[in-house]
C-alpha cells in the first residue's frame, strides 16, 4: 500500500504512527499539495493528504477513514472493542483533529495572504477554538493504558504539530499537556520520528 503524505501534516503523522503501531507496511510518498501532483489528484479529487492507495488501487482518504480501514486490516486492534471506550477514542480523535483544523487555518492565513489582507479577528476565533480544546484536554487528560488507540495517535499528531508550528504559544498553564508527549513516547518509541516535522 502507498500513503501519499506530507511530513508536516498532523493527519499524516496520525496515520503513519497508527500503521507503524499495527505493523502495517506502507510505501510512504511525500507530495506537495500546492503542486497538484497527478498521483494525488488521480487518487483524491480533493487533492488532500493523507491519501491511502491500497494494493488493488482503491483510494481511501480523510485520515479518519484511513484509520478505520487500518483498524479493519488489523482485525480491530486500533480501537477499543467495548462501545463506550470506542466512543471515547473516536471523540478524542475528533477533538484533536478539530484542534488541528483550527491551527492549520491560522497557518494558511499567515502563509498565503499578504499581511495587509490577513483578517486577525478570524485568526483569533480559530485560536480560541484551539485553546478551548487544549483546556478541555488538560482538564480531562486521556489515560495511556496498556493499549494505544486511534485517539492517542490523533493526540500525538496534534501535539507534534503544536510543537512544530506553535512552540512557545500554548504551553503556559498546560502542565499535563506539555508532559504528555514524553509519556506517550515511553509507550510508542517511534514517536519522535513519525510526528509532524518540517
C-alpha positions as CSV (number, residue, x, y, z in Angstrom):
1,X,0.0,0.0,0.0
2,X,1.1,3.6,-0.6
3,X,0.5,6.6,1.6
4,X,0.6,10.0,0.0
5,X,1.6,12.3,2.8
6,X,3.3,15.5,4.0
7,X,5.8,15.3,6.9
8,X,4.4,18.4,8.5
9,X,0.7,17.2,8.3
10,X,-0.6,16.1,11.8
11,X,-3.2,14.0,10.0
12,X,-0.5,12.2,8.0
13,X,1.5,11.7,11.3
14,X,-1.5,10.1,12.9
15,X,-1.9,7.6,10.1
16,X,1.8,6.8,9.9
17,X,2.0,6.2,13.6
18,X,-1.1,4.0,13.7
19,X,0.2,1.9,10.8
20,X,3.6,1.5,12.4
21,X,2.0,0.5,15.7
22,X,-0.1,-2.1,13.9
23,X,2.8,-3.5,11.9
24,X,1.2,-2.5,8.6
25,X,3.8,-1.6,6.0
26,X,3.2,1.5,3.9
27,X,5.2,2.8,1.0
28,X,5.4,6.5,2.1
29,X,5.4,9.0,-0.8
30,X,5.9,12.7,0.0
31,X,3.7,15.0,-2.0
32,X,3.4,18.8,-2.3
33,X,-0.3,19.5,-2.4
34,X,0.4,23.0,-3.8
35,X,1.9,21.4,-6.9
36,X,-1.3,19.3,-7.6
37,X,0.7,16.2,-8.4
38,X,-1.1,13.8,-10.8
39,X,-0.7,10.8,-8.5
40,X,-2.5,12.7,-5.7
41,X,-5.3,14.2,-7.9
42,X,-5.8,10.8,-9.7
43,X,-6.5,9.2,-6.3
44,X,-8.2,12.0,-4.4
45,X,-10.2,14.6,-6.3
46,X,-9.9,17.0,-3.3
47,X,-6.1,16.9,-3.6
48,X,-5.7,16.4,0.1
49,X,-3.4,14.3,2.2
50,X,-3.1,11.8,3.6
51,X,-4.4,9.6,0.9
52,X,-4.0,5.8,1.1
53,X,-3.8,3.7,-2.1
54,X,-4.4,0.0,-1.5
55,X,-2.6,-2.8,-3.3
56,X,-5.6,-3.2,-5.6
57,X,-5.7,0.5,-6.4
58,X,-8.5,1.6,-4.2
59,X,-8.1,5.1,-2.8
60,X,-9.1,5.9,0.8
61,X,-8.9,9.5,2.0
62,X,-9.6,11.6,5.0
63,X,-7.4,10.5,7.9
64,X,-10.3,9.1,9.9
65,X,-11.5,6.9,7.1
66,X,-7.9,5.7,6.7
67,X,-7.8,5.0,10.4
68,X,-11.0,2.9,10.2
69,X,-9.5,1.0,7.3
70,X,-6.3,0.3,9.2
71,X,-8.5,-0.9,12.1
72,X,-10.3,-3.4,9.8
73,X,-7.0,-4.6,8.4
74,X,-5.6,-5.3,11.8
75,X,-8.7,-7.2,12.9
76,X,-9.9,-4.4,15.2
77,X,-6.7,-3.6,17.1
78,X,-6.7,0.2,16.7
79,X,-9.9,1.0,18.6
80,X,-11.4,-0.5,21.8
81,X,-14.0,-3.3,21.4
82,X,-16.3,-2.0,24.1
83,X,-18.8,0.6,22.8
84,X,-18.2,3.2,25.5
85,X,-14.4,3.1,25.3
86,X,-14.6,3.0,21.5
87,X,-16.8,6.1,21.5
88,X,-14.3,7.8,23.9
89,X,-11.4,7.1,21.5
90,X,-13.4,8.4,18.5
91,X,-14.4,11.6,20.3
92,X,-10.7,12.2,21.4
93,X,-9.7,11.7,17.7
94,X,-12.4,14.1,16.5
95,X,-11.3,16.7,19.2
96,X,-7.7,16.5,18.3
97,X,-8.4,16.6,14.6
98,X,-10.6,19.6,15.1
99,X,-7.9,21.5,17.0
100,X,-5.6,20.8,14.1
101,X,-8.2,22.1,11.7
102,X,-8.2,25.5,13.5
103,X,-4.4,25.6,13.8
104,X,-4.0,24.9,10.1
105,X,-6.4,27.6,9.2
106,X,-4.2,30.1,11.1
107,X,-1.1,28.8,9.4
108,X,-2.7,29.1,6.0
109,X,-4.0,32.6,6.6
110,X,-0.5,33.7,7.5
111,X,1.3,31.8,4.8
112,X,-1.0,32.5,1.8
113,X,-2.3,36.0,2.4
114,X,-0.2,39.2,2.4
115,X,-0.1,40.8,5.8
116,X,-2.4,43.6,4.8
117,X,-5.1,41.1,3.9
118,X,-4.9,38.8,6.9
119,X,-8.0,39.0,9.0
120,X,-7.0,39.0,12.6
121,X,-10.5,38.5,14.2
122,X,-10.9,35.4,12.1
123,X,-7.5,34.0,13.2
124,X,-8.3,34.9,16.8
125,X,-11.5,32.9,16.6
126,X,-9.6,29.9,15.3
127,X,-7.1,30.2,18.1
128,X,-9.9,30.5,20.7
129,X,-11.3,27.1,19.4
130,X,-7.9,25.5,19.7
131,X,-7.3,27.0,23.2
132,X,-10.7,25.7,24.4
133,X,-9.8,22.3,23.0
134,X,-6.5,22.3,24.7
135,X,-8.0,23.4,28.0
136,X,-10.5,20.5,27.8
137,X,-7.7,18.0,27.2
138,X,-5.7,19.5,30.1
139,X,-8.7,19.0,32.4
140,X,-9.7,15.6,31.0
141,X,-6.3,14.0,30.2
142,X,-6.9,10.8,28.3
143,X,-5.3,7.7,30.0
144,X,-2.4,5.9,28.4
145,X,-3.4,2.4,29.3
146,X,-2.0,-0.9,28.3
147,X,-3.2,-0.5,24.7
148,X,-2.8,2.6,22.5
149,X,-5.8,3.5,20.3
150,X,-6.6,5.8,17.4
151,X,-7.4,8.7,19.7
152,X,-4.0,8.6,21.2
153,X,-2.4,8.7,17.8
154,X,-4.6,11.7,16.8
155,X,-3.5,13.5,20.0
156,X,0.2,12.6,19.3
157,X,-0.2,14.1,15.8
158,X,-1.8,17.2,17.2
159,X,0.9,17.7,19.9
160,X,3.6,17.2,17.2
161,X,2.0,20.0,15.1
162,X,1.8,22.3,18.1
163,X,5.5,21.8,18.9
164,X,6.3,22.3,15.2
165,X,4.3,25.4,14.4
166,X,3.2,27.0,17.7
167,X,6.1,26.4,20.1
168,X,6.0,28.9,22.9
169,X,2.4,29.9,22.3
170,X,0.4,27.2,24.0
171,X,2.4,25.7,26.9
172,X,1.6,28.2,29.7
173,X,-1.0,26.7,32.0
174,X,-0.9,23.3,30.3
175,X,1.3,21.2,32.7
176,X,-0.3,17.9,31.8
177,X,-0.3,18.5,28.1
178,X,3.4,19.6,28.0
179,X,4.3,16.4,29.8
180,X,2.1,14.1,27.6
181,X,4.5,13.7,24.6
182,X,7.2,12.3,26.8
183,X,4.8,9.8,28.4
184,X,3.4,8.9,25.0
185,X,7.0,8.3,23.7
186,X,7.5,5.8,26.5
187,X,4.6,3.8,25.1
188,X,5.4,4.4,21.4
189,X,9.2,4.8,20.9
190,X,8.8,5.8,17.2
191,X,7.0,9.0,18.1
192,X,10.0,11.4,17.6
193,X,10.5,10.0,14.1
194,X,6.9,10.0,12.9
195,X,5.3,13.1,14.5
196,X,4.8,16.3,12.4
197,X,8.1,17.6,11.1
198,X,9.2,20.3,8.7
